[in-house]
Amino acid sequence: MNWSPQEYRENLNHPKAERQFANDLEAMGKCDACVIVLPCGRSAHTEAGWLAGTGCQTLVYIPERQEPELMYKLFDNICCSIEEVLVALEK
């Protein structure tokens, strides 16, 4: 979007944005685990960080070369294959 920072902030209070945020937060509260698949966007990173902070099992799946990120050490596991993801989720 070509919104200014102020418009961006204001539009977060739009009823549609409020409703979708509530839906997303409710779904996140029901998660047993979180797997972010790289590359992914800001929202996925924010959600994964929030879930990790609640104690939810959180994994990073890196199927291809990515820029290194030290903060992924906050998560429970860094997986390089689907097999590793499945094994980690069985724990």
HTML snippet that shows the backbone in 3Dmol.js (N, CA, C, O; Angstrom):
<script src="https://3Dmol.org/build/3Dmol-min.js"></script>
<div id="view" style="width:600px;height:400px;position:relative"></div>
<script>
const pdb = `
ATOM      1  N   MET A   1       0.832  -1.185   0.000  1.00  0.00           N
ATOM      2  CA  MET A   1       0.000   0.000   0.000  1.00  0.00           C
ATOM      3  C   MET A   1       0.879   1.251   0.000  1.00  0.00           C
ATOM      4  O   MET A   1       2.018   1.238   0.467  1.00  0.00           O
ATOM      5  N   ASN A   2       0.329   2.295  -0.523  1.00  0.00           N
ATOM      6  CA  ASN A   2       1.033   3.570  -0.537  1.00  0.00           C
ATOM      7  C   ASN A   2       0.579   4.453   0.618  1.00  0.00           C
ATOM      8  O   ASN A   2       0.443   5.667   0.464  1.00  0.00           O
ATOM      9  N   TRP A   3       0.350   3.846   1.764  1.00  0.00           N
ATOM     10  CA  TRP A   3      -0.083   4.611   2.925  1.00  0.00           C
ATOM     11  C   TRP A   3       1.117   5.283   3.578  1.00  0.00           C
ATOM     12  O   TRP A   3       2.228   4.753   3.578  1.00  0.00           O
ATOM     13  N   SER A   4       0.869   6.449   4.125  1.00  0.00           N
ATOM     14  CA  SER A   4       1.886   7.092   4.959  1.00  0.00           C
ATOM     15  C   SER A   4       1.942   6.310   6.275  1.00  0.00           C
ATOM     16  O   SER A   4       1.034   5.535   6.573  1.00  0.00           O
ATOM     17  N   PRO A   5       2.990   6.507   7.050  1.00  0.00           N
ATOM     18  CA  PRO A   5       3.031   5.849   8.364  1.00  0.00           C
ATOM     19  C   PRO A   5       1.797   6.170   9.217  1.00  0.00           C
ATOM     20  O   PRO A   5       1.290   5.302   9.928  1.00  0.00           O
ATOM     21  N   GLN A   6       1.319   7.408   9.145  1.00  0.00           N
ATOM     22  CA  GLN A   6       0.140   7.792   9.930  1.00  0.00           C
ATOM     23  C   GLN A   6      -1.109   7.054   9.425  1.00  0.00           C
ATOM     24  O   GLN A   6      -1.915   6.574  10.222  1.00  0.00           O
ATOM     25  N   GLU A   7      -1.262   6.966   8.093  1.00  0.00           N
ATOM     26  CA  GLU A   7      -2.408   6.240   7.526  1.00  0.00           C
ATOM     27  C   GLU A   7      -2.335   4.755   7.893  1.00  0.00           C
ATOM     28  O   GLU A   7      -3.352   4.133   8.201  1.00  0.00           O
ATOM     29  N   TYR A   8      -1.145   4.206   7.857  1.00  0.00           N
ATOM     30  CA  TYR A   8      -0.941   2.803   8.237  1.00  0.00           C
ATOM     31  C   TYR A   8      -1.437   2.581   9.664  1.00  0.00           C
ATOM     32  O   TYR A   8      -2.206   1.658   9.934  1.00  0.00           O
ATOM     33  N   ARG A   9      -0.986   3.441  10.567  1.00  0.00           N
ATOM     34  CA  ARG A   9      -1.380   3.328  11.967  1.00  0.00           C
ATOM     35  C   ARG A   9      -2.885   3.470  12.123  1.00  0.00           C
ATOM     36  O   ARG A   9      -3.508   2.689  12.843  1.00  0.00           O
ATOM     37  N   GLU A  10      -3.471   4.446  11.465  1.00  0.00           N
ATOM     38  CA  GLU A  10      -4.916   4.679  11.568  1.00  0.00           C
ATOM     39  C   GLU A  10      -5.713   3.499  11.019  1.00  0.00           C
ATOM     40  O   GLU A  10      -6.736   3.124  11.592  1.00  0.00           O
ATOM     41  N   ASN A  11      -5.257   2.911   9.916  1.00  0.00           N
ATOM     42  CA  ASN A  11      -5.986   1.806   9.305  1.00  0.00           C
ATOM     43  C   ASN A  11      -5.928   0.524  10.123  1.00  0.00           C
ATOM     44  O   ASN A  11      -6.743  -0.374   9.912  1.00  0.00           O
ATOM     45  N   LEU A  12      -4.997   0.419  11.040  1.00  0.00           N
ATOM     46  CA  LEU A  12      -4.992  -0.732  11.947  1.00  0.00           C
ATOM     47  C   LEU A  12      -6.226  -0.736  12.847  1.00  0.00           C
ATOM     48  O   LEU A  12      -6.578  -1.771  13.412  1.00  0.00           O
ATOM     49  N   ASN A  13      -6.878   0.405  12.981  1.00  0.00           N
ATOM     50  CA  ASN A  13      -8.094   0.507  13.793  1.00  0.00           C
ATOM     51  C   ASN A  13      -9.374   0.341  12.985  1.00  0.00           C
ATOM     52  O   ASN A  13     -10.472   0.432  13.533  1.00  0.00           O
ATOM     53  N   HIS A  14      -9.238   0.101  11.694  1.00  0.00           N
ATOM     54  CA  HIS A  14     -10.413  -0.107  10.848  1.00  0.00           C
ATOM     55  C   HIS A  14     -11.135  -1.372  11.333  1.00  0.00           C
ATOM     56  O   HIS A  14     -10.473  -2.328  11.739  1.00  0.00           O
ATOM     57  N   PRO A  15     -12.465  -1.401  11.302  1.00  0.00           N
ATOM     58  CA  PRO A  15     -13.197  -2.577  11.771  1.00  0.00           C
ATOM     59  C   PRO A  15     -12.768  -3.893  11.107  1.00  0.00           C
ATOM     60  O   PRO A  15     -12.728  -4.927  11.773  1.00  0.00           O
ATOM     61  N   LYS A  16     -12.450  -3.872   9.823  1.00  0.00           N
ATOM     62  CA  LYS A  16     -11.990  -5.102   9.158  1.00  0.00           C
ATOM     63  C   LYS A  16     -10.647  -5.559   9.722  1.00  0.00           C
ATOM     64  O   LYS A  16     -10.431  -6.750   9.944  1.00  0.00           O
ATOM     65  N   ALA A  17      -9.751  -4.606   9.950  1.00  0.00           N
ATOM     66  CA  ALA A  17      -8.443  -4.942  10.520  1.00  0.00           C
ATOM     67  C   ALA A  17      -8.608  -5.463  11.940  1.00  0.00           C
ATOM     68  O   ALA A  17      -7.966  -6.443  12.319  1.00  0.00           O
ATOM     69  N   GLU A  18      -9.461  -4.819  12.727  1.00  0.00           N
ATOM     70  CA  GLU A  18      -9.717  -5.263  14.105  1.00  0.00           C
ATOM     71  C   GLU A  18     -10.277  -6.683  14.122  1.00  0.00           C
ATOM     72  O   GLU A  18      -9.862  -7.510  14.934  1.00  0.00           O
ATOM     73  N   ARG A  19     -11.228  -6.965  13.218  1.00  0.00           N
ATOM     74  CA  ARG A  19     -11.854  -8.284  13.151  1.00  0.00           C
ATOM     75  C   ARG A  19     -10.839  -9.358  12.754  1.00  0.00           C
ATOM     76  O   ARG A  19     -10.800 -10.429  13.358  1.00  0.00           O
ATOM     77  N   GLN A  20     -10.018  -9.071  11.740  1.00  0.00           N
ATOM     78  CA  GLN A  20      -9.037 -10.064  11.307  1.00  0.00           C
ATOM     79  C   GLN A  20      -7.966 -10.281  12.363  1.00  0.00           C
ATOM     80  O   GLN A  20      -7.512 -11.408  12.561  1.00  0.00           O
ATOM     81  N   PHE A  21      -7.561  -9.223  13.041  1.00  0.00           N
ATOM     82  CA  PHE A  21      -6.585  -9.362  14.128  1.00  0.00           C
ATOM     83  C   PHE A  21      -7.143 -10.273  15.218  1.00  0.00           C
ATOM     84  O   PHE A  21      -6.439 -11.152  15.714  1.00  0.00           O
ATOM     85  N   ALA A  22      -8.403 -10.067  15.591  1.00  0.00           N
ATOM     86  CA  ALA A  22      -9.034 -10.904  16.618  1.00  0.00           C
ATOM     87  C   ALA A  22      -9.096 -12.358  16.165  1.00  0.00           C
ATOM     88  O   ALA A  22      -8.850 -13.264  16.961  1.00  0.00           O
ATOM     89  N   ASN A  23      -9.424 -12.590  14.889  1.00  0.00           N
ATOM     90  CA  ASN A  23      -9.462 -13.959  14.360  1.00  0.00           C
ATOM     91  C   ASN A  23      -8.086 -14.611  14.410  1.00  0.00           C
ATOM     92  O   ASN A  23      -7.944 -15.761  14.826  1.00  0.00           O
ATOM     93  N   ASP A  24      -7.072 -13.859  13.979  1.00  0.00           N
ATOM     94  CA  ASP A  24      -5.711 -14.392  13.988  1.00  0.00           C
ATOM     95  C   ASP A  24      -5.251 -14.711  15.406  1.00  0.00           C
ATOM     96  O   ASP A  24      -4.676 -15.771  15.654  1.00  0.00           O
ATOM     97  N   LEU A  25      -5.500 -13.804  16.323  1.00  0.00           N
ATOM     98  CA  LEU A  25      -5.082 -14.006  17.707  1.00  0.00           C
ATOM     99  C   LEU A  25      -5.792 -15.207  18.328  1.00  0.00           C
ATOM    100  O   LEU A  25      -5.183 -15.982  19.066  1.00  0.00           O
ATOM    101  N   GLU A  26      -7.080 -15.356  18.027  1.00  0.00           N
ATOM    102  CA  GLU A  26      -7.817 -16.517  18.533  1.00  0.00           C
ATOM    103  C   GLU A  26      -7.224 -17.816  17.994  1.00  0.00           C
ATOM    104  O   GLU A  26      -7.047 -18.774  18.747  1.00  0.00           O
ATOM    105  N   ALA A  27      -6.919 -17.855  16.706  1.00  0.00           N
ATOM    106  CA  ALA A  27      -6.322 -19.054  16.101  1.00  0.00           C
ATOM    107  C   ALA A  27      -4.953 -19.346  16.704  1.00  0.00           C
ATOM    108  O   ALA A  27      -4.620 -20.502  16.964  1.00  0.00           O
ATOM    109  N   MET A  28      -4.170 -18.312  16.924  1.00  0.00           N
ATOM    110  CA  MET A  28      -2.849 -18.504  17.524  1.00  0.00           C
ATOM    111  C   MET A  28      -2.972 -19.083  18.923  1.00  0.00           C
ATOM    112  O   MET A  28      -2.147 -19.900  19.331  1.00  0.00           O
ATOM    113  N   GLY A  29      -3.987 -18.672  19.656  1.00  0.00           N
ATOM    114  CA  GLY A  29      -4.196 -19.182  21.007  1.00  0.00           C
ATOM    115  C   GLY A  29      -4.543 -20.652  21.041  1.00  0.00           C
ATOM    116  O   GLY A  29      -4.433 -21.288  22.089  1.00  0.00           O
ATOM    117  N   LYS A  30      -4.958 -21.203  19.923  1.00  0.00           N
ATOM    118  CA  LYS A  30      -5.330 -22.611  19.843  1.00  0.00           C
ATOM    119  C   LYS A  30      -4.223 -23.495  19.279  1.00  0.00           C
ATOM    120  O   LYS A  30      -4.403 -24.706  19.151  1.00  0.00           O
ATOM    121  N   CYS A  31      -3.085 -22.903  18.943  1.00  0.00           N
ATOM    122  CA  CYS A  31      -1.995 -23.659  18.325  1.00  0.00           C
ATOM    123  C   CYS A  31      -1.314 -24.595  19.308  1.00  0.00           C
ATOM    124  O   CYS A  31      -1.096 -24.255  20.471  1.00  0.00           O
ATOM    125  N   ASP A  32      -0.984 -25.786  18.814  1.00  0.00           N
ATOM    126  CA  ASP A  32      -0.147 -26.711  19.577  1.00  0.00           C
ATOM    127  C   ASP A  32       1.322 -26.524  19.216  1.00  0.00           C
ATOM    128  O   ASP A  32       2.214 -26.819  20.012  1.00  0.00           O
ATOM    129  N   ALA A  33       1.558 -26.030  18.006  1.00  0.00           N
ATOM    130  CA  ALA A  33       2.923 -25.815  17.521  1.00  0.00           C
ATOM    131  C   ALA A  33       2.874 -24.777  16.406  1.00  0.00           C
ATOM    132  O   ALA A  33       1.832 -24.529  15.800  1.00  0.00           O
ATOM    133  N   CYS A  34       4.026 -24.186  16.160  1.00  0.00           N
ATOM    134  CA  CYS A  34       4.163 -23.197  15.094  1.00  0.00           C
ATOM    135  C   CYS A  34       5.396 -23.556  14.275  1.00  0.00           C
ATOM    136  O   CYS A  34       6.473 -23.795  14.821  1.00  0.00           O
ATOM    137  N   VAL A  35       5.220 -23.589  12.959  1.00  0.00           N
ATOM    138  CA  VAL A  35       6.345 -23.814  12.053  1.00  0.00           C
ATOM    139  C   VAL A  35       6.374 -22.646  11.078  1.00  0.00           C
ATOM    140  O   VAL A  35       5.431 -22.452  10.312  1.00  0.00           O
ATOM    141  N   ILE A  36       7.449 -21.871  11.102  1.00  0.00           N
ATOM    142  CA  ILE A  36       7.585 -20.847  10.069  1.00  0.00           C
ATOM    143  C   ILE A  36       8.471 -21.417   8.971  1.00  0.00           C
ATOM    144  O   ILE A  36       9.506 -22.028   9.239  1.00  0.00           O
ATOM    145  N   VAL A  37       8.048 -21.207   7.743  1.00  0.00           N
ATOM    146  CA  VAL A  37       8.758 -21.709   6.580  1.00  0.00           C
ATOM    147  C   VAL A  37       9.420 -20.518   5.903  1.00  0.00           C
ATOM    148  O   VAL A  37       8.751 -19.590   5.449  1.00  0.00           O
ATOM    149  N   LEU A  38      10.744 -20.565   5.846  1.00  0.00           N
ATOM    150  CA  LEU A  38      11.477 -19.461   5.232  1.00  0.00           C
ATOM    151  C   LEU A  38      11.550 -19.626   3.737  1.00  0.00           C
ATOM    152  O   LEU A  38      11.637 -20.756   3.258  1.00  0.00           O
ATOM    153  N   PRO A  39      11.521 -18.558   2.984  1.00  0.00           N
ATOM    154  CA  PRO A  39      11.351 -17.192   3.461  1.00  0.00           C
ATOM    155  C   PRO A  39       9.891 -16.918   3.801  1.00  0.00           C
ATOM    156  O   PRO A  39       8.983 -17.480   3.190  1.00  0.00           O
ATOM    157  N   CYS A  40       9.684 -16.066   4.764  1.00  0.00           N
ATOM    158  CA  CYS A  40       8.325 -15.678   5.135  1.00  0.00           C
ATOM    159  C   CYS A  40       8.329 -14.203   5.513  1.00  0.00           C
ATOM    160  O   CYS A  40       9.384 -13.578   5.624  1.00  0.00           O
ATOM    161  N   GLY A  41       7.158 -13.671   5.704  1.00  0.00           N
ATOM    162  CA  GLY A  41       7.021 -12.239   5.911  1.00  0.00           C
ATOM    163  C   GLY A  41       7.035 -11.802   7.362  1.00  0.00           C
ATOM    164  O   GLY A  41       7.247 -12.598   8.276  1.00  0.00           O
ATOM    165  N   ARG A  42       6.805 -10.523   7.542  1.00  0.00           N
ATOM    166  CA  ARG A  42       6.839  -9.898   8.874  1.00  0.00           C
ATOM    167  C   ARG A  42       5.788 -10.473   9.793  1.00  0.00           C
ATOM    168  O   ARG A  42       6.051 -10.723  10.969  1.00  0.00           O
ATOM    169  N   SER A  43       4.592 -10.685   9.261  1.00  0.00           N
ATOM    170  CA  SER A  43       3.515 -11.184  10.097  1.00  0.00           C
ATOM    171  C   SER A  43       3.854 -12.560  10.658  1.00  0.00           C
ATOM    172  O   SER A  43       3.643 -12.822  11.842  1.00  0.00           O
ATOM    173  N   ALA A  44       4.380 -13.438   9.808  1.00  0.00           N
ATOM    174  CA  ALA A  44       4.748 -14.781  10.265  1.00  0.00           C
ATOM    175  C   ALA A  44       5.814 -14.711  11.356  1.00  0.00           C
ATOM    176  O   ALA A  44       5.760 -15.466  12.327  1.00  0.00           O
ATOM    177  N   HIS A  45       6.780 -13.811  11.199  1.00  0.00           N
ATOM    178  CA  HIS A  45       7.813 -13.668  12.219  1.00  0.00           C
ATOM    179  C   HIS A  45       7.230 -13.134  13.533  1.00  0.00           C
ATOM    180  O   HIS A  45       7.604 -13.590  14.614  1.00  0.00           O
ATOM    181  N   THR A  46       6.329 -12.184  13.431  1.00  0.00           N
ATOM    182  CA  THR A  46       5.705 -11.635  14.630  1.00  0.00           C
ATOM    183  C   THR A  46       4.888 -12.703  15.342  1.00  0.00           C
ATOM    184  O   THR A  46       4.961 -12.843  16.563  1.00  0.00           O
ATOM    185  N   GLU A  47       4.113 -13.453  14.572  1.00  0.00           N
ATOM    186  CA  GLU A  47       3.293 -14.516  15.153  1.00  0.00           C
ATOM    187  C   GLU A  47       4.163 -15.582  15.804  1.00  0.00           C
ATOM    188  O   GLU A  47       3.866 -16.036  16.909  1.00  0.00           O
ATOM    189  N   ALA A  48       5.238 -15.984  15.126  1.00  0.00           N
ATOM    190  CA  ALA A  48       6.131 -17.003  15.687  1.00  0.00           C
ATOM    191  C   ALA A  48       6.777 -16.510  16.978  1.00  0.00           C
ATOM    192  O   ALA A  48       6.893 -17.269  17.940  1.00  0.00           O
ATOM    193  N   GLY A  49       7.194 -15.265  17.008  1.00  0.00           N
ATOM    194  CA  GLY A  49       7.778 -14.714  18.234  1.00  0.00           C
ATOM    195  C   GLY A  49       6.776 -14.689  19.376  1.00  0.00           C
ATOM    196  O   GLY A  49       7.116 -15.012  20.514  1.00  0.00           O
ATOM    197  N   TRP A  50       5.542 -14.306  19.073  1.00  0.00           N
ATOM    198  CA  TRP A  50       4.494 -14.271  20.103  1.00  0.00           C
ATOM    199  C   TRP A  50       4.235 -15.681  20.620  1.00  0.00           C
ATOM    200  O   TRP A  50       4.145 -15.900  21.828  1.00  0.00           O
ATOM    201  N   LEU A  51       4.114 -16.648  19.686  1.00  0.00           N
ATOM    202  CA  LEU A  51       3.859 -18.028  20.103  1.00  0.00           C
ATOM    203  C   LEU A  51       5.010 -18.596  20.916  1.00  0.00           C
ATOM    204  O   LEU A  51       4.781 -19.287  21.909  1.00  0.00           O
ATOM    205  N   ALA A  52       6.232 -18.319  20.516  1.00  0.00           N
ATOM    206  CA  ALA A  52       7.388 -18.787  21.289  1.00  0.00           C
ATOM    207  C   ALA A  52       7.344 -18.199  22.696  1.00  0.00           C
ATOM    208  O   ALA A  52       7.663 -18.877  23.673  1.00  0.00           O
ATOM    209  N   GLY A  53       6.949 -16.941  22.788  1.00  0.00           N
ATOM    210  CA  GLY A  53       6.862 -16.291  24.095  1.00  0.00           C
ATOM    211  C   GLY A  53       5.799 -16.883  25.002  1.00  0.00           C
ATOM    212  O   GLY A  53       5.883 -16.763  26.224  1.00  0.00           O
ATOM    213  N   THR A  54       4.795 -17.525  24.407  1.00  0.00           N
ATOM    214  CA  THR A  54       3.752 -18.173  25.224  1.00  0.00           C
ATOM    215  C   THR A  54       4.147 -19.580  25.629  1.00  0.00           C
ATOM    216  O   THR A  54       3.429 -20.232  26.387  1.00  0.00           O
ATOM    217  N   GLY A  55       5.295 -20.064  25.126  1.00  0.00           N
ATOM    218  CA  GLY A  55       5.740 -21.414  25.433  1.00  0.00           C
ATOM    219  C   GLY A  55       5.325 -22.443  24.396  1.00  0.00           C
ATOM    220  O   GLY A  55       5.611 -23.630  24.554  1.00  0.00           O
ATOM    221  N   CYS A  56       4.659 -22.007  23.342  1.00  0.00           N
ATOM    222  CA  CYS A  56       4.255 -22.909  22.264  1.00  0.00           C
ATOM    223  C   CYS A  56       5.500 -23.407  21.534  1.00  0.00           C
ATOM    224  O   CYS A  56       6.419 -22.631  21.273  1.00  0.00           O
ATOM    225  N   GLN A  57       5.531 -24.697  21.204  1.00  0.00           N
ATOM    226  CA  GLN A  57       6.644 -25.236  20.432  1.00  0.00           C
ATOM    227  C   GLN A  57       6.726 -24.478  19.108  1.00  0.00           C
ATOM    228  O   GLN A  57       5.746 -24.402  18.367  1.00  0.00           O
ATOM    229  N   THR A  58       7.888 -23.926  18.819  1.00  0.00           N
ATOM    230  CA  THR A  58       8.064 -23.108  17.621  1.00  0.00           C
ATOM    231  C   THR A  58       9.306 -23.570  16.868  1.00  0.00           C
ATOM    232  O   THR A  58      10.402 -23.657  17.422  1.00  0.00           O
ATOM    233  N   LEU A  59       9.098 -23.862  15.584  1.00  0.00           N
ATOM    234  CA  LEU A  59      10.170 -24.363  14.727  1.00  0.00           C
ATOM    235  C   LEU A  59      10.379 -23.434  13.553  1.00  0.00           C
ATOM    236  O   LEU A  59       9.459 -22.746  13.113  1.00  0.00           O
ATOM    237  N   VAL A  60      11.604 -23.423  13.052  1.00  0.00           N
ATOM    238  CA  VAL A  60      11.924 -22.724  11.815  1.00  0.00           C
ATOM    239  C   VAL A  60      12.315 -23.787  10.802  1.00  0.00           C
ATOM    240  O   VAL A  60      13.204 -24.599  11.062  1.00  0.00           O
ATOM    241  N   TYR A  61      11.660 -23.788   9.653  1.00  0.00           N
ATOM    242  CA  TYR A  61      12.012 -24.699   8.562  1.00  0.00           C
ATOM    243  C   TYR A  61      12.712 -23.877   7.495  1.00  0.00           C
ATOM    244  O   TYR A  61      12.136 -22.947   6.930  1.00  0.00           O
ATOM    245  N   ILE A  62      13.973 -24.234   7.225  1.00  0.00           N
ATOM    246  CA  ILE A  62      14.799 -23.521   6.256  1.00  0.00           C
ATOM    247  C   ILE A  62      15.098 -24.483   5.101  1.00  0.00           C
ATOM    248  O   ILE A  62      16.086 -25.214   5.155  1.00  0.00           O
ATOM    249  N   PRO A  63      14.258 -24.493   4.054  1.00  0.00           N
ATOM    250  CA  PRO A  63      14.450 -25.443   2.958  1.00  0.00           C
ATOM    251  C   PRO A  63      15.537 -25.048   1.955  1.00  0.00           C
ATOM    252  O   PRO A  63      15.970 -25.875   1.152  1.00  0.00           O
ATOM    253  N   GLU A  64      15.973 -23.806   1.999  1.00  0.00           N
ATOM    254  CA  GLU A  64      17.002 -23.343   1.055  1.00  0.00           C
ATOM    255  C   GLU A  64      17.848 -22.275   1.726  1.00  0.00           C
ATOM    256  O   GLU A  64      17.506 -21.793   2.806  1.00  0.00           O
ATOM    257  N   ARG A  65      18.947 -21.907   1.093  1.00  0.00           N
ATOM    258  CA  ARG A  65      19.847 -20.898   1.666  1.00  0.00           C
ATOM    259  C   ARG A  65      19.084 -19.634   2.055  1.00  0.00           C
ATOM    260  O   ARG A  65      18.239 -19.138   1.310  1.00  0.00           O
ATOM    261  N   GLN A  66      19.405 -19.137   3.229  1.00  0.00           N
ATOM    262  CA  GLN A  66      18.815 -17.901   3.735  1.00  0.00           C
ATOM    263  C   GLN A  66      19.907 -17.085   4.401  1.00  0.00           C
ATOM    264  O   GLN A  66      20.950 -17.613   4.785  1.00  0.00           O
ATOM    265  N   GLU A  67      19.658 -15.812   4.528  1.00  0.00           N
ATOM    266  CA  GLU A  67      20.558 -14.969   5.310  1.00  0.00           C
ATOM    267  C   GLU A  67      20.506 -15.437   6.758  1.00  0.00           C
ATOM    268  O   GLU A  67      19.415 -15.600   7.304  1.00  0.00           O
ATOM    269  N   PRO A  68      21.647 -15.657   7.394  1.00  0.00           N
ATOM    270  CA  PRO A  68      21.647 -16.128   8.786  1.00  0.00           C
ATOM    271  C   PRO A  68      20.931 -15.152   9.719  1.00  0.00           C
ATOM    272  O   PRO A  68      20.969 -13.938   9.518  1.00  0.00           O
ATOM    273  N   GLU A  69      20.291 -15.696  10.724  1.00  0.00           N
ATOM    274  CA  GLU A  69      19.575 -14.891  11.720  1.00  0.00           C
ATOM    275  C   GLU A  69      19.806 -15.504  13.098  1.00  0.00           C
ATOM    276  O   GLU A  69      19.293 -16.582  13.397  1.00  0.00           O
ATOM    277  N   LEU A  70      20.575 -14.816  13.929  1.00  0.00           N
ATOM    278  CA  LEU A  70      20.882 -15.326  15.269  1.00  0.00           C
ATOM    279  C   LEU A  70      19.658 -15.482  16.154  1.00  0.00           C
ATOM    280  O   LEU A  70      19.635 -16.368  17.008  1.00  0.00           O
ATOM    281  N   MET A  71      18.647 -14.655  15.979  1.00  0.00           N
ATOM    282  CA  MET A  71      17.494 -14.689  16.876  1.00  0.00           C
ATOM    283  C   MET A  71      16.632 -15.943  16.709  1.00  0.00           C
ATOM    284  O   MET A  71      15.745 -16.195  17.524  1.00  0.00           O
ATOM    285  N   TYR A  72      16.885 -16.725  15.668  1.00  0.00           N
ATOM    286  CA  TYR A  72      16.170 -18.004  15.547  1.00  0.00           C
ATOM    287  C   TYR A  72      16.563 -18.953  16.672  1.00  0.00           C
ATOM    288  O   TYR A  72      15.913 -19.979  16.876  1.00  0.00           O
ATOM    289  N   LYS A  73      17.624 -18.617  17.403  1.00  0.00           N
ATOM    290  CA  LYS A  73      17.994 -19.407  18.569  1.00  0.00           C
ATOM    291  C   LYS A  73      16.908 -19.352  19.651  1.00  0.00           C
ATOM    292  O   LYS A  73      16.900 -20.181  20.561  1.00  0.00           O
ATOM    293  N   LEU A  74      15.999 -18.387  19.555  1.00  0.00           N
ATOM    294  CA  LEU A  74      14.883 -18.304  20.506  1.00  0.00           C
ATOM    295  C   LEU A  74      13.893 -19.450  20.322  1.00  0.00           C
ATOM    296  O   LEU A  74      13.164 -19.801  21.249  1.00  0.00           O
ATOM    297  N   PHE A  75      13.870 -20.027  19.133  1.00  0.00           N
ATOM    298  CA  PHE A  75      12.896 -21.063  18.823  1.00  0.00           C
ATOM    299  C   PHE A  75      13.405 -22.432  19.253  1.00  0.00           C
ATOM    300  O   PHE A  75      14.591 -22.612  19.529  1.00  0.00           O
ATOM    301  N   ASP A  76      12.492 -23.391  19.304  1.00  0.00           N
ATOM    302  CA  ASP A  76      12.817 -24.722  19.817  1.00  0.00           C
ATOM    303  C   ASP A  76      13.709 -25.531  18.888  1.00  0.00           C
ATOM    304  O   ASP A  76      14.505 -26.352  19.343  1.00  0.00           O
ATOM    305  N   ASN A  77      13.575 -25.302  17.589  1.00  0.00           N
ATOM    306  CA  ASN A  77      14.340 -26.118  16.658  1.00  0.00           C
ATOM    307  C   ASN A  77      14.463 -25.398  15.326  1.00  0.00           C
ATOM    308  O   ASN A  77      13.574 -24.648  14.924  1.00  0.00           O
ATOM    309  N   ILE A  78      15.570 -25.635  14.655  1.00  0.00           N
ATOM    310  CA  ILE A  78      15.775 -25.158  13.295  1.00  0.00           C
ATOM    311  C   ILE A  78      15.899 -26.406  12.432  1.00  0.00           C
ATOM    312  O   ILE A  78      16.820 -27.203  12.608  1.00  0.00           O
ATOM    313  N   CYS A  79      14.976 -26.568  11.505  1.00  0.00           N
ATOM    314  CA  CYS A  79      14.908 -27.771  10.692  1.00  0.00           C
ATOM    315  C   CYS A  79      15.294 -27.455   9.249  1.00  0.00           C
ATOM    316  O   CYS A  79      14.942 -26.403   8.716  1.00  0.00           O
ATOM    317  N   CYS A  80      16.024 -28.384   8.626  1.00  0.00           N
ATOM    318  CA  CYS A  80      16.474 -28.193   7.249  1.00  0.00           C
ATOM    319  C   CYS A  80      15.785 -29.131   6.276  1.00  0.00           C
ATOM    320  O   CYS A  80      16.058 -29.085   5.076  1.00  0.00           O
ATOM    321  N   SER A  81      14.891 -29.986   6.776  1.00  0.00           N
ATOM    322  CA  SER A  81      14.137 -30.888   5.911  1.00  0.00           C
ATOM    323  C   SER A  81      12.762 -31.120   6.533  1.00  0.00           C
ATOM    324  O   SER A  81      12.557 -30.908   7.729  1.00  0.00           O
ATOM    325  N   ILE A  82      11.838 -31.554   5.700  1.00  0.00           N
ATOM    326  CA  ILE A  82      10.502 -31.881   6.213  1.00  0.00           C
ATOM    327  C   ILE A  82      10.594 -33.008   7.228  1.00  0.00           C
ATOM    328  O   ILE A  82       9.864 -33.022   8.218  1.00  0.00           O
ATOM    329  N   GLU A  83      11.496 -33.954   6.978  1.00  0.00           N
ATOM    330  CA  GLU A  83      11.677 -35.064   7.920  1.00  0.00           C
ATOM    331  C   GLU A  83      12.065 -34.555   9.293  1.00  0.00           C
ATOM    332  O   GLU A  83      11.559 -35.049  10.300  1.00  0.00           O
ATOM    333  N   GLU A  84      12.957 -33.570   9.350  1.00  0.00           N
ATOM    334  CA  GLU A  84      13.350 -32.986  10.639  1.00  0.00           C
ATOM    335  C   GLU A  84      12.181 -32.289  11.301  1.00  0.00           C
ATOM    336  O   GLU A  84      12.032 -32.358  12.521  1.00  0.00           O
ATOM    337  N   VAL A  85      11.344 -31.615  10.516  1.00  0.00           N
ATOM    338  CA  VAL A  85      10.163 -30.963  11.073  1.00  0.00           C
ATOM    339  C   VAL A  85       9.248 -32.006  11.708  1.00  0.00           C
ATOM    340  O   VAL A  85       8.781 -31.824  12.832  1.00  0.00           O
ATOM    341  N   LEU A  86       8.994 -33.092  10.994  1.00  0.00           N
ATOM    342  CA  LEU A  86       8.092 -34.129  11.505  1.00  0.00           C
ATOM    343  C   LEU A  86       8.640 -34.766  12.792  1.00  0.00           C
ATOM    344  O   LEU A  86       7.889 -35.013  13.735  1.00  0.00           O
ATOM    345  N   VAL A  87       9.938 -35.025  12.822  1.00  0.00           N
ATOM    346  CA  VAL A  87      10.548 -35.597  14.021  1.00  0.00           C
ATOM    347  C   VAL A  87      10.424 -34.625  15.191  1.00  0.00           C
ATOM    348  O   VAL A  87      10.082 -35.029  16.302  1.00  0.00           O
ATOM    349  N   ALA A  88      10.700 -33.348  14.943  1.00  0.00           N
ATOM    350  CA  ALA A  88      10.621 -32.351  16.020  1.00  0.00           C
ATOM    351  C   ALA A  88       9.190 -32.213  16.541  1.00  0.00           C
ATOM    352  O   ALA A  88       8.988 -32.020  17.739  1.00  0.00           O
ATOM    353  N   LEU A  89       8.203 -32.310  15.660  1.00  0.00           N
ATOM    354  CA  LEU A  89       6.802 -32.183  16.088  1.00  0.00           C
ATOM    355  C   LEU A  89       6.311 -33.391  16.860  1.00  0.00           C
ATOM    356  O   LEU A  89       5.333 -33.292  17.601  1.00  0.00           O
ATOM    357  N   GLU A  90       6.977 -34.539  16.702  1.00  0.00           N
ATOM    358  CA  GLU A  90       6.586 -35.739  17.437  1.00  0.00           C
ATOM    359  C   GLU A  90       7.011 -35.683  18.900  1.00  0.00           C
ATOM    360  O   GLU A  90       6.496 -36.434  19.729  1.00  0.00           O
ATOM    361  N   LYS A  91       7.950 -34.794  19.217  1.00  0.00           N
ATOM    362  CA  LYS A  91       8.478 -34.707  20.594  1.00  0.00           C
ATOM    363  C   LYS A  91       7.472 -34.071  21.510  1.00  0.00           C
ATOM    364  O   LYS A  91       7.736 -33.914  22.702  1.00  0.00           O
TER     365      LYS A  91
END
`;
const viewer = $3Dmol.createViewer("view");
viewer.addModel(pdb, "pdb");
viewer.setStyle({}, {cartoon: {color: "spectrum"}});
viewer.zoomTo();
viewer.render();
</script>
